[in-house]
Amino acid sequence: MAASGDSRELFTEGVSAVLHSWPVLQIAVDNGFGGVYGHQKADWMVDVVQQFFHDNADLQRCEVEDFISELMDQEFDTVVDDGSLPQMCDSLVQMFGQWQQGALQPLRHTITTLTQKKSQRAKVTAAPAQSDEDDDDDDDDDEDGGTQGEEDGWTVVRKKK
């Protein structure tokens, strides 16, 4: 079992790469779901998750899912139901297995791959709603020229064609 401080830091770096490349966490942080300290919460989550692995022997994916799901709900008021949580937790369990077996080179490769993917991906944010004036001139109830559809706090994000 890998026990050196350097290799533990490598596992922490791996947890960071997985979490920070996870679109759900990225969207939650970028759009302020965690409040003004969202970035700090995301960094704190890395420490808590890596410690969770070290404190609990033989974790199963479902245990990691439950733990991270609870963190996302408590810290970012976010329920993850897009299907990405099991995949992300599989990556964490696999990385921890590599770390335990001392397979540090494959672990480094995985971290590098995740880091490159994150840097290539554009920042994901919710697009501002268009004003109704742009879409429909017939129903112009907004006398002051402001945009409608934002008052309820929801914004529809559509995929570009």
N, C-alpha and C positions, 0 to 999 in steps of 0.2 A: 504494500500500500504506500502510495506517495505521501510523505509526511513533511517534506521540507517546506519552509515558509515561501520560497519562490514558487513552488508548484501550487501551493494554496492560492497564492496571488494569481496564478495562471487560471485556476478554476474561477476565481472571482471575476477575472477579466472575461472569461467565457460567459458567465451569468450576465454580466453587463452587456456583452455583445448580443446575446439572445434577447434580453429584455428591451434594450434600446433599439433593436431592429424590429421589434414586434409592433405592427401598425396600430393595434389597439392602445397600447401604452403611449405611443407617439402621438396619436390623435388626442388622447386624454390630456397629455401634458401641453401640447401645442394650443389646445382650445380652452385651457384653464379649468378643466374639470377638477383638478386637485387644488384649486385656489392659487394664490400668489406664490405658494411654495411648491408648486407642481414639479419643477425640475429637481428640487431637493428631495421630494418624496420619491421620485423615480430612482435617484441615486441611493436613497435609504433602502428602497425595495431590493436593490442589488445585494446590499449587505445582509438584509434579513433573509433573503432567499438562499444565499450561499451558506449562511449560518444554519438555516433549516436543514439543509443537506448534511452538514457536518454533525449536527446534533441528533439526527435520526438515522439509524442504520436501516439499510435495505428499503428505501422509499419506493413506493409504487407510483406510477404516473397519476393515478386517481387522487392520491394523497397530496401530490404536488399541485394538481389542478384545484383541489379544494382550498388549499392554502393560498394560492395566488388569486383565485376567484374572490376569496374573502378580503384579501389585501386591496384588490381593485375596487371592490364595493365600499370598503371602509374609507380608503384614502382618496379615491377618485370618483366616488358615487357612480360607478360604472359596472353594469352587469355585462359580462362577456358572453355573447350568444352567437358569434359569427363563425364558430367552428375552429377558430385558430388556437384556442387554449390547449386542446390536447396535443396538437402538433408542436407548439412551443414547449410544452412540458416534456414531450418526448425528447426534444433536443437537449433540455436541461438534464434529464435522467441519463441520456447517452453520454453527455459531456462528463457528468460525475463518474460514470462507469469508467470512462477513459482515464480520468484523473486517478481513481482508485487503483487501476491496473498499472499506473505509471506510463501510460501511452500518451506522453506529452506532445510528441510530434503531431499525431493526428488531431489532438486537441488544439494545438497552435494553428493548424491548417483550417480547422472549422472556424476558429475565431477570426482568422484573416478573411475567410470567405464571407462571413457575416458582416464584418466591418466594411468590406468592399461593397457589398450589396446595399448597406445603409447609406454609404456616401454617394452611390449612384442614384438612389431613389430621391425623387423630388420631395420636398417638405409637404406633408399632407395636412391640409386645413379645410375647414368648412368654408365654402364660397358664400359671399354675402348674397342675400336674396335680391332679385331684381325688383324694381318698382313695378307696380301694376300699370303705371303709365306707359312703360315700354311695351307691355304685352297686350293691353286691352284699353283702347281709348273710349269704349262705350261706357264702361263702368268707372267713372272718375269721381269717386266720393271723397278722395283725399284732397281737400282744398289747399292745404299748406304745402303741397309739393313733396312731402316726405314719402318714404317707401312704406308699403304695406306688407304684411306677412312676417315682419320681424318682431312684432310686439309680443307674440307668444313664446319667443325664444327658440323656435325651431327653424332650421334652414334646410332646404332640400338640396342635397348634393347629387348631381347627375354625372354619369360617366360621359366623357367626350367621345364622339363618334369618329 
